[in-house]
């Protein structure tokens, strides 16, 4: 209950907002990109929109493990960064990547083999089911790589690189995804949109991983 000065309070707020504002901004980008893809898919009829809604919910459950890892690795990175154990920090990131990619492969195999049975749980409409199955068979193979994006951006936030983490999301979901989805729609209709999602997941995963490696290598050099 000690009284603090306005300068001390503002200094504390700045450190929090430096992480919080970019992170909040990146969280707003995902719904925006979802709105864009929903608008594109809407041109193919109500069943297509319904199918995308179902596929997004299946994807949400598949990504639950990735989000959990992102939360856990943030604590590991923060602890080791404070202890100046960059070697353990990098080892934690490597282990997380291996786990995410392994789980991604398992999720893909299960969803590919049982896509129809999973789809039926959410919808029994003969007009909706083909779209759900098609989305899962095209996009699910990239779930693990998209999981790397979630882990990388979370890690960058802890390493005090929140603006860079937000820029990665903007680059992936706005700069690359929007034109690619429109192009895919023009060339291959709804299938092209699904492939655009898969390509964007891959590009985001590769770029975010490379940049995270660059940042952690710099930490090693400075310590």
C-alpha positions in Angstrom: 0.0 0.0 0.0 3.0 2.3 -0.5 2.3 5.5 -2.4 4.2 5.7 -5.6 5.0 8.7 -7.8 3.3 9.3 -11.2 6.6 8.8 -12.9 7.0 5.4 -11.3 3.4 4.4 -12.2 3.8 5.6 -15.8 7.1 3.8 -16.2 5.4 0.6 -15.1 2.5 1.2 -17.4 4.8 1.8 -20.4 6.5 -1.6 -19.9 3.2 -3.4 -19.7 1.6 -1.5 -22.6 4.7 -2.0 -24.8 3.9 -5.7 -24.7 0.1 -5.5 -24.3 -0.9 -3.1 -27.2 0.9 -5.0 -30.0 -0.3 -8.3 -28.6 -3.9 -7.0 -28.5 -3.5 -5.7 -32.1 -2.3 -9.1 -33.3 -5.3 -10.7 -31.6 -7.6 -8.4 -33.6 -5.9 -9.3 -36.9 -7.1 -13.0 -36.8 -10.8 -12.1 -36.7 -10.3 -9.6 -39.5 -8.7 -12.2 -41.7 -11.5 -14.7 -40.8 -14.0 -12.1 -41.9 -12.2 -11.7 -45.2 -12.2 -15.4 -45.9 -15.9 -15.7 -44.8 -16.8 -13.0 -47.2 -15.1 -14.8 -50.0 -16.6 -18.1 -49.2 -20.1 -16.6 -48.9 -20.0 -16.1 -52.7 -20.2 -19.9 -53.0 -23.5 -20.2 -51.0 -24.8 -20.8 -47.6 -23.5 -24.4 -47.4 -20.0 -23.3 -48.0 -20.2 -20.7 -45.2 -21.7 -23.3 -42.9 -18.9 -25.7 -43.8 -16.2 -23.1 -43.1 -17.7 -22.4 -39.7 -17.6 -26.0 -38.8 -14.1 -26.4 -40.1 -12.9 -23.4 -38.1 -14.3 -25.0 -34.9 -12.6 -28.2 -35.6 -9.4 -26.2 -36.2 -9.9 -24.4 -32.9 -9.9 -27.7 -31.0 -6.9 -28.9 -33.0 -5.0 -25.7 -32.1 -5.7 -26.1 -28.4 -2.5 -28.0 -27.8 -0.5 -25.3 -29.7 -2.0 -22.5 -27.6 -1.1 -24.5 -24.5 2.5 -24.9 -25.6 2.7 -21.2 -26.4 1.7 -20.3 -22.9 4.0 -22.8 -21.3 7.1 -21.9 -23.4 6.5 -18.2 -22.5 7.1 -19.1 -18.9 10.2 -21.2 -19.7 11.7 -18.4 -21.9 11.0 -15.8 -19.2 12.6 -17.8 -16.5 15.7 -18.6 -18.5 16.0 -15.2 -20.0 16.1 -13.7 -16.5 18.7 -16.3 -15.4 20.7 -15.5 -18.6 20.6 -19.2 -19.5 20.1 -18.7 -23.3 21.2 -22.3 -23.9 18.2 -23.6 -21.9 16.0 -21.0 -23.6 17.0 -22.3 -27.0 16.7 -25.9 -26.0 13.1 -25.2 -24.7 12.2 -23.7 -28.1 13.7 -26.7 -30.0 11.8 -29.2 -27.8 8.5 -27.2 -28.3 9.0 -27.2 -32.0 9.5 -30.9 -32.2 6.5 -31.5 -30.0 4.3 -29.1 -32.1 5.3 -30.7 -35.4 4.9 -34.2 -34.1 1.4 -33.4 -32.8 0.6 -31.6 -36.1 1.4 -34.8 -38.0 -0.8 -36.9 -35.7 -3.6 -34.4 -36.0 -3.4 -34.4 -39.8 -3.3 -38.2 -40.1 -6.4 -38.5 -37.9 -8.3 -35.7 -39.6 -7.4 -37.0 -43.0 -8.4 -40.5 -42.3 -11.5 -39.7 -40.3 -12.5 -36.3 -41.9 -16.0 -37.6 -42.9 -16.7 -39.1 -39.5 -15.5 -35.9 -37.7 -17.5 -33.7 -40.1 -20.7 -35.7 -39.5 -20.5 -34.9 -35.7 -21.0 -31.2 -36.6 -23.3 -31.4 -39.6 -25.2 -34.1 -41.5 -26.2 -31.9 -44.4 -25.1 -33.4 -47.7 -24.5 -29.9 -49.1 -22.1 -29.0 -46.2 -20.2 -32.2 -45.6 -18.1 -32.2 -48.9 -16.7 -28.7 -48.1 -15.8 -29.6 -44.6 -14.0 -32.8 -45.7 -12.2 -30.9 -48.5 -11.0 -28.1 -46.1 -9.7 -30.7 -43.6 -7.8 -32.7 -46.2 -6.2 -29.6 -47.7 -5.4 -27.5 -44.7 -4.9 -29.9 -41.8 -1.5 -31.0 -43.1 -0.2 -27.5 -42.3 -1.7 -27.3 -38.7 1.7 -28.1 -37.1 3.5 -25.4 -39.1 0.8 -22.9 -38.1 1.4 -24.0 -34.5 5.0 -22.8 -34.9 3.6 -19.3 -35.6 1.7 -19.3 -32.3 4.7 -20.5 -30.4 7.1 -18.1 -32.1 5.0 -15.0 -31.6 4.4 -15.9 -28.0 8.2 -16.4 -27.5 9.0 -13.1 -29.2 6.6 -11.3 -26.8 8.5 -12.6 -23.9 11.9 -11.7 -25.4 10.5 -8.1 -25.6 9.9 -8.2 -29.4 6.1 -7.6 -29.4 6.1 -5.3 -32.4 8.0 -7.9 -34.5 5.6 -10.6 -33.3 2.6 -8.4 -34.5 4.3 -7.7 -37.8 4.6 -11.4 -38.4 0.9 -11.9 -38.0 0.2 -8.8 -40.2 2.5 -10.1 -42.8 0.9 -13.6 -42.8 -2.8 -12.8 -42.5 -3.1 -9.5 -44.2 -0.3 -8.9 -46.7 0.0 -12.4 -47.9 -3.3 -14.1 -47.2 -5.7 -11.5 -48.5 -4.4 -11.3 -52.1 -3.6 -15.0 -52.2 -7.1 -15.9 -51.2 -8.6 -13.6 -53.8 -6.3 -15.0 -56.4 -7.1 -18.6 -55.4 -10.8 -17.8 -55.5 -10.5 -16.4 -59.0 -8.5 -19.3 -60.4 -9.8 -22.3 -58.5 -12.9 -21.1 -56.8 -13.4 -22.3 -53.2 -10.7 -24.9 -53.5 -8.2 -22.1 -54.2 -9.2 -20.3 -51.0 -8.5 -23.5 -49.0 -5.1 -23.9 -50.6 -4.4 -20.2 -49.9 -5.0 -20.9 -46.2 -2.6 -23.8 -46.3 0.1 -21.8 -48.1 -0.2 -18.9 -45.7 0.2 -21.3 -42.7 3.3 -22.7 -44.2 4.9 -19.4 -45.1 4.1 -18.0 -41.6 5.5 -21.0 -39.9 8.8 -20.9 -41.8 9.3 -17.1 -41.5 8.4 -16.9 -37.8 10.7 -19.8 -37.0 13.6 -18.3 -38.9 13.2 -14.9 -37.3 12.9 -16.5 -33.8 16.2 -18.3 -34.5 17.8 -15.1 -35.5 16.7 -13.3 -32.3 17.8 -16.2 -30.0 21.2 -16.3 -31.8 21.6 -12.6 -31.1 20.8 -13.3 -27.4 23.5 -15.9 -27.4 26.0 -13.5 -28.9 25.2 -10.8 -26.3 25.5 -13.1 -23.4 
